[in-house]
Amino acid sequence: MRTMFTVAFVISFVAVSVTALVWFGNQKPQLALTPAAQYAADNEQLYLNLPESAQEAVNEFRRLGAMTEVGVSRDKYTEAFGEAYGSFKVFKAADAKNLQLLVEMLERVISGHTTTMKAYESADKFPGNAVMQISCKQEIQSGWTMAALYMLDVEKLLDPVTCNSVLQESYLKSNKEVKK
């Protein structure tokens, strides 16, 4: 009798153990996300699925950057910058509420192009001064370079591979500035 009881106990123990292993094995651990990771997870899809106005603004600045890479006349550059800036203003008025990081990044791109526009204006003020003309050409190149570097940040934000880390970094920077 005692042997039967022992065998029944062992069989019951094994059945309960196997059931527990199967049940616990199917449970996925719930890890708590850091605030930065949670922010990135909550906002990533906004940046990976841009509204049409935002996508148009980004594309205009991409075109403008491509023009500066291959060389562009001042008139064509001025016209393209005006179109890109106009697209940005439309985006900012219509869809920028939840895309503030993109707005900030595009404003930096605009600042680079604005540097170039100011250099063009300075060149006009000193048409016969060779030193000023050289300085203005260097400033034009500097503005284009700044805009291109800032545009790389925009591209990282919109890239599915790097978007999450850019958002986390932005969250951490903004919270660090708040604590100061």
Helices and strands as residue ranges (DSSP letters): H 2-26, H 35-48, H 52-70, H 74-95, H 100-125, H 130-158, H 163-179
